[in-house]
Amino acid sequence: QVQLVESGGGSVQAGGSLRLSCAASGYTYSTYCMGWFRQAPGKEREGVAAIHSRGSTSYADSVKGRFTISQDNDKNTLYLQMNSLKPEDTAMYYCALEAKSWYCLLRSTRFGYWGQGTQVTVSE
């Protein structure tokens, strides 16, 4: 049974940094895509960043240059380093897994496994 557990959210001031972590367990797929999504109150869930098991990455335009996605295969952990945070980054952040993926697309419908989310709040 696949489990994804996020941590690292919190409250920061604009310009600050946070690092989110997602501990993954229960899967044995050799090819996959893991991603970070976020959803603010009253808005649709949007893709933030994704990384393929082969190492390629993709980012939403709104976070390029500020966020970095990475993974530690030994620890089965996904990370999202968020720098230069802005109030508009405030949202619930979710980790997600797309099994048997040949390439990553930041579309939530492609991901079958989701974590419970971690809240990020950025104040002025």
Disulfide bonds with the S-S distance in Angstrom:
Cys22-Cys95 2.07
Cys33-Cys104 2.06
